[in-house]
Amino acid sequence: STLMQEGNSIRLSGQDCERGTFSHRHSVIHDQSRDYKYIPLAEIGCLNQFQVGNSHLSEYAVIGFELGYSYHTPSSLVLWEAQFGDFSNEVAIIVDQFISCQESKWNYQSGLVMLLPHGMDGQGAEHSSCRIERYLQLLDDDPREIPDITKSSQRIQKNNLQLCNPTSSANYFHVLRRQLLRQFRKPLIIPSPKK
């Protein structure tokens, strides 16, 4: 809501992302008895800047669309959420061929955020792992370089993507704000429990 109050727009897609997979978000509340949708962000006057939609179960097509959308609307925070960790397996081709090398290979910048459930949430081992090690291997930072912590934004600018694991609500809040408010775009991958 703070981003939208500052004039920015937000787009969120994924299977069952209106209520948040396993009810960790309530961006849309459905009243089935009256066939009514309640959108809390509409109460603060931000509805026209907020798009949330449950997508069909074809992650490859949906993330391809969202990546293209993020290329052409760099002033929007574009998020895609996998319903389960292993659902990110279907998007591996787009991650490998476009997201991880978009600047070096295609001369594009994108601020696409991928929300990947990761952690034992009672759904079995396969559903609970987004294969975080796979994304860590895609990072192109130089292991011989010792970063200067006073110039952290310059280091992020040189990398191909970011992988963050926010451990508190405040971390999550600030990583999403930073994703949109800084002067350059990098893809962001957030593997985290759904609880």
C-alpha positions as YAML, in Angstrom:
chain: A
units: angstrom
residues:
- id: 1
  name: SER
  ca: [0.00, 0.00, 0.00]
- id: 2
  name: THR
  ca: [2.88, 2.41, 0.66]
- id: 3
  name: LEU
  ca: [4.18, 1.92, -2.88]
- id: 4
  name: MET
  ca: [0.73, 2.54, -4.32]
- id: 5
  name: GLN
  ca: [0.18, 5.63, -2.18]
- id: 6
  name: GLU
  ca: [3.38, 6.97, -3.78]
- id: 7
  name: GLY
  ca: [1.86, 6.50, -7.25]
- id: 8
  name: ASN
  ca: [3.33, 3.12, -8.22]
- id: 9
  name: SER
  ca: [1.41, 0.08, -9.41]
- id: 10
  name: ILE
  ca: [1.63, -3.56, -8.34]
- id: 11
  name: ARG
  ca: [0.77, -6.69, -10.29]
- id: 12
  name: LEU
  ca: [0.60, -10.13, -8.65]
- id: 13
  name: SER
  ca: [-0.22, -13.39, -10.38]
- id: 14
  name: GLY
  ca: [-0.04, -17.09, -9.63]
- id: 15
  name: GLN
  ca: [-2.29, -19.95, -8.68]
- id: 16
  name: ASP
  ca: [-4.53, -18.96, -5.79]
- id: 17
  name: CYS
  ca: [-2.57, -15.78, -5.07]
- id: 18
  name: GLU
  ca: [-5.64, -13.69, -4.28]
- id: 19
  name: ARG
  ca: [-5.92, -15.30, -0.87]
- id: 20
  name: GLY
  ca: [-2.29, -16.32, -0.76]
- id: 21
  name: THR
  ca: [-1.42, -19.97, -0.98]
- id: 22
  name: PHE
  ca: [-2.21, -21.47, 2.42]
- id: 23
  name: SER
  ca: [-3.78, -18.17, 3.53]
- id: 24
  name: HIS
  ca: [-0.63, -16.16, 4.20]
- id: 25
  name: ARG
  ca: [-2.03, -13.16, 2.32]
- id: 26
  name: HIS
  ca: [-5.54, -11.83, 2.04]
- id: 27
  name: SER
  ca: [-5.49, -9.43, -0.91]
- id: 28
  name: VAL
  ca: [-8.98, -10.57, -1.96]
- id: 29
  name: ILE
  ca: [-11.56, -12.04, 0.38]
- id: 30
  name: HIS
  ca: [-14.43, -13.95, -1.22]
- id: 31
  name: ASP
  ca: [-17.88, -14.06, 0.36]
- id: 32
  name: GLN
  ca: [-19.40, -17.09, -1.33]
- id: 33
  name: SER
  ca: [-22.83, -16.65, 0.23]
- id: 34
  name: ARG
  ca: [-23.27, -13.27, -1.53]
- id: 35
  name: ASP
  ca: [-20.95, -13.89, -4.49]
- id: 36
  name: TYR
  ca: [-18.96, -10.83, -3.39]
- id: 37
  name: LYS
  ca: [-15.26, -9.96, -3.50]
- id: 38
  name: TYR
  ca: [-13.77, -7.70, -0.85]
- id: 39
  name: ILE
  ca: [-10.41, -6.09, -1.73]
- id: 40
  name: PRO
  ca: [-8.90, -4.41, 1.37]
- id: 41
  name: LEU
  ca: [-6.61, -2.16, -0.68]
- id: 42
  name: ALA
  ca: [-9.69, -0.58, -2.24]
- id: 43
  name: GLU
  ca: [-10.45, 0.90, 1.19]
- id: 44
  name: ILE
  ca: [-7.36, 3.12, 1.00]
- id: 45
  name: GLY
  ca: [-8.05, 4.23, -2.55]
- id: 46
  name: CYS
  ca: [-5.41, 2.14, -4.31]
- id: 47
  name: LEU
  ca: [-7.55, -0.29, -6.27]
- id: 48
  name: ASN
  ca: [-6.77, 1.15, -9.71]
- id: 49
  name: GLN
  ca: [-3.03, 0.61, -9.10]
- id: 50
  name: PHE
  ca: [-3.33, -2.98, -7.85]
- id: 51
  name: GLN
  ca: [-3.84, -6.00, -10.08]
- id: 52
  name: VAL
  ca: [-4.08, -9.43, -8.53]
- id: 53
  name: GLY
  ca: [-5.31, -12.48, -10.38]
- id: 54
  name: ASN
  ca: [-5.38, -16.20, -9.92]
- id: 55
  name: SER
  ca: [-3.72, -17.70, -12.95]
- id: 56
  name: HIS
  ca: [-4.22, -21.07, -14.53]
- id: 57
  name: LEU
  ca: [-1.91, -23.99, -13.86]
- id: 58
  name: SER
  ca: [0.56, -23.28, -16.64]
- id: 59
  name: GLU
  ca: [3.52, -21.64, -14.94]
- id: 60
  name: TYR
  ca: [5.58, -21.49, -18.14]
- id: 61
  name: ALA
  ca: [3.01, -19.32, -19.92]
- id: 62
  name: VAL
  ca: [2.22, -17.13, -16.92]
- id: 63
  name: ILE
  ca: [5.82, -16.30, -15.99]
- id: 64
  name: GLY
  ca: [6.62, -15.64, -19.65]
- id: 65
  name: PHE
  ca: [3.80, -13.10, -19.75]
- id: 66
  name: GLU
  ca: [4.82, -11.52, -16.43]
- id: 67
  name: LEU
  ca: [8.45, -11.23, -17.57]
- id: 68
  name: GLY
  ca: [7.34, -9.43, -20.73]
- id: 69
  name: TYR
  ca: [5.03, -7.22, -18.69]
- id: 70
  name: SER
  ca: [7.93, -6.28, -16.37]
- id: 71
  name: TYR
  ca: [10.11, -5.34, -19.37]
- id: 72
  name: HIS
  ca: [7.54, -2.88, -20.64]
- id: 73
  name: THR
  ca: [6.37, -1.46, -17.30]
- id: 74
  name: PRO
  ca: [9.54, -0.84, -15.27]
- id: 75
  name: SER
  ca: [7.65, 1.44, -12.88]
- id: 76
  name: SER
  ca: [5.44, -1.47, -11.72]
- id: 77
  name: LEU
  ca: [6.25, -4.05, -9.09]
- id: 78
  name: VAL
  ca: [5.53, -7.32, -10.92]
- id: 79
  name: LEU
  ca: [5.35, -10.47, -8.80]
- id: 80
  name: TRP
  ca: [4.73, -14.11, -9.72]
- id: 81
  name: GLU
  ca: [4.03, -16.66, -7.01]
- id: 82
  name: ALA
  ca: [4.39, -20.41, -7.38]
- id: 83
  name: GLN
  ca: [1.77, -22.29, -5.43]
- id: 84
  name: PHE
  ca: [4.28, -24.95, -4.41]
- id: 85
  name: GLY
  ca: [8.07, -24.96, -4.50]
- id: 86
  name: ASP
  ca: [8.36, -27.58, -7.20]
- id: 87
  name: PHE
  ca: [6.04, -25.63, -9.49]
- id: 88
  name: SER
  ca: [9.08, -23.51, -10.31]
- id: 89
  name: ASN
  ca: [10.51, -26.54, -12.17]
- id: 90
  name: GLU
  ca: [8.21, -25.75, -15.10]
- id: 91
  name: VAL
  ca: [9.68, -22.26, -15.51]
- id: 92
  name: ALA
  ca: [13.31, -23.44, -15.66]
- id: 93
  name: ILE
  ca: [13.67, -22.68, -19.38]
- id: 94
  name: ILE
  ca: [12.55, -19.06, -18.97]
- id: 95
  name: VAL
  ca: [14.75, -18.62, -15.90]
- id: 96
  name: ASP
  ca: [17.79, -20.07, -17.70]
- id: 97
  name: GLN
  ca: [17.31, -18.42, -21.10]
- id: 98
  name: PHE
  ca: [15.86, -15.04, -20.15]
- id: 99
  name: ILE
  ca: [15.81, -14.13, -16.45]
- id: 100
  name: SER
  ca: [19.32, -15.17, -15.39]
- id: 101
  name: CYS
  ca: [21.04, -13.67, -18.45]
- id: 102
  name: GLN
  ca: [18.68, -10.91, -19.57]
- id: 103
  name: GLU
  ca: [21.21, -8.07, -19.45]
- id: 104
  name: SER
  ca: [24.22, -9.87, -20.89]
- id: 105
  name: LYS
  ca: [22.36, -11.83, -23.56]
- id: 106
  name: TRP
  ca: [19.30, -9.74, -24.43]
- id: 107
  name: ASN
  ca: [20.20, -6.24, -23.17]
- id: 108
  name: TYR
  ca: [16.99, -6.03, -21.07]
- id: 109
  name: GLN
  ca: [16.42, -5.18, -17.44]
- id: 110
  name: SER
  ca: [13.54, -6.59, -15.45]
- id: 111
  name: GLY
  ca: [12.49, -6.21, -11.84]
- id: 112
  name: LEU
  ca: [10.35, -9.38, -11.88]
- id: 113
  name: VAL
  ca: [9.90, -10.89, -8.42]
- id: 114
  name: MET
  ca: [9.52, -14.67, -8.15]
- id: 115
  name: LEU
  ca: [7.93, -15.81, -4.87]
- id: 116
  name: LEU
  ca: [8.87, -19.47, -4.42]
- id: 117
  name: PRO
  ca: [7.52, -21.43, -1.45]
- id: 118
  name: HIS
  ca: [10.35, -23.26, 0.27]
- id: 119
  name: GLY
  ca: [10.22, -25.12, 3.56]
- id: 120
  name: MET
  ca: [8.48, -28.06, 5.11]
- id: 121
  name: ASP
  ca: [4.89, -26.84, 5.27]
- id: 122
  name: GLY
  ca: [3.29, -30.26, 5.57]
- id: 123
  name: GLN
  ca: [2.94, -30.85, 1.83]
- id: 124
  name: GLY
  ca: [5.72, -33.38, 1.34]
- id: 125
  name: ALA
  ca: [9.32, -33.04, 0.28]
- id: 126
  name: GLU
  ca: [8.73, -32.49, -3.44]
- id: 127
  name: HIS
  ca: [6.19, -29.69, -2.96]
- id: 128
  name: SER
  ca: [8.29, -28.07, -0.23]
- id: 129
  name: SER
  ca: [11.50, -27.44, -2.16]
- id: 130
  name: CYS
  ca: [11.93, -24.78, -4.82]
- id: 131
  name: ARG
  ca: [15.46, -26.14, -5.39]
- id: 132
  name: ILE
  ca: [17.15, -23.09, -3.90]
- id: 133
  name: GLU
  ca: [20.56, -24.55, -4.82]
- id: 134
  name: ARG
  ca: [19.64, -24.27, -8.50]
- id: 135
  name: TYR
  ca: [19.07, -20.51, -8.22]
- id: 136
  name: LEU
  ca: [22.24, -20.03, -6.19]
- id: 137
  name: GLN
  ca: [24.18, -21.68, -9.04]
- id: 138
  name: LEU
  ca: [22.72, -19.15, -11.50]
- id: 139
  name: LEU
  ca: [24.20, -16.16, -9.65]
- id: 140
  name: ASP
  ca: [27.06, -14.71, -11.66]
- id: 141
  name: ASP
  ca: [28.95, -12.95, -8.89]
- id: 142
  name: ASP
  ca: [32.73, -13.36, -8.84]
- id: 143
  name: PRO
  ca: [33.78, -15.59, -5.91]
- id: 144
  name: ARG
  ca: [37.24, -13.99, -5.91]
- id: 145
  name: GLU
  ca: [35.86, -10.49, -5.33]
- id: 146
  name: ILE
  ca: [35.58, -9.30, -1.75]
- id: 147
  name: PRO
  ca: [32.67, -6.84, -1.68]
- id: 148
  name: ASP
  ca: [33.01, -3.40, -0.21]
- id: 149
  name: ILE
  ca: [30.01, -3.20, 2.13]
- id: 150
  name: THR
  ca: [29.88, 0.58, 1.78]
- id: 151
  name: LYS
  ca: [29.08, 0.14, -1.92]
- id: 152
  name: SER
  ca: [26.44, -2.59, -1.71]
- id: 153
  name: SER
  ca: [24.22, -1.07, -4.43]
- id: 154
  name: GLN
  ca: [27.12, -1.13, -6.90]
- id: 155
  name: ARG
  ca: [27.66, -4.81, -6.18]
- id: 156
  name: ILE
  ca: [24.00, -5.62, -6.77]
- id: 157
  name: GLN
  ca: [24.13, -3.67, -10.03]
- id: 158
  name: LYS
  ca: [26.91, -5.95, -11.31]
- id: 159
  name: ASN
  ca: [25.04, -9.18, -10.52]
- id: 160
  name: ASN
  ca: [22.54, -10.82, -12.82]
- id: 161
  name: LEU
  ca: [19.86, -11.41, -10.18]
- id: 162
  name: GLN
  ca: [19.19, -11.40, -6.45]
- id: 163
  name: LEU
  ca: [18.13, -14.14, -4.11]
- id: 164
  name: CYS
  ca: [16.80, -12.99, -0.73]
- id: 165
  name: ASN
  ca: [15.31, -14.83, 2.21]
- id: 166
  name: PRO
  ca: [13.49, -12.26, 4.33]
- id: 167
  name: THR
  ca: [13.26, -13.51, 7.91]
- id: 168
  name: SER
  ca: [10.77, -10.94, 9.19]
- id: 169
  name: SER
  ca: [7.85, -8.90, 7.92]
- id: 170
  name: ALA
  ca: [10.04, -5.79, 8.02]
- id: 171
  name: ASN
  ca: [12.67, -7.48, 5.81]
- id: 172
  name: TYR
  ca: [9.97, -8.48, 3.32]
- id: 173
  name: PHE
  ca: [8.50, -4.97, 3.32]
- id: 174
  name: HIS
  ca: [11.84, -3.31, 2.63]
- id: 175
  name: VAL
  ca: [13.06, -5.77, -0.01]
- id: 176
  name: LEU
  ca: [9.86, -5.21, -2.03]
- id: 177
  name: ARG
  ca: [10.08, -1.42, -1.68]
- id: 178
  name: ARG
  ca: [13.76, -1.48, -2.70]
- id: 179
  name: GLN
  ca: [12.88, -3.60, -5.73]
- id: 180
  name: LEU
  ca: [10.79, -0.80, -7.18]
- id: 181
  name: LEU
  ca: [12.35, 2.38, -5.82]
- id: 182
  name: ARG
  ca: [16.00, 2.02, -6.81]
- id: 183
  name: GLN
  ca: [17.29, 3.34, -10.12]
- id: 184
  name: PHE
  ca: [17.96, -0.03, -11.82]
- id: 185
  name: ARG
  ca: [16.11, -3.33, -12.22]
- id: 186
  name: LYS
  ca: [17.27, -6.84, -11.28]
- id: 187
  name: PRO
  ca: [15.16, -9.97, -10.96]
- id: 188
  name: LEU
  ca: [14.45, -10.98, -7.36]
- id: 189
  name: ILE
  ca: [13.89, -14.52, -6.15]
- id: 190
  name: ILE
  ca: [12.38, -14.97, -2.71]
- id: 191
  name: PRO
  ca: [12.28, -18.55, -1.42]
- id: 192
  name: SER
  ca: [10.41, -18.61, 1.85]
- id: 193
  name: PRO
  ca: [7.92, -20.66, 3.89]
- id: 194
  name: LYS
  ca: [4.27, -19.99, 3.27]
- id: 195
  name: LYS
  ca: [3.47, -19.95, 6.97]
...
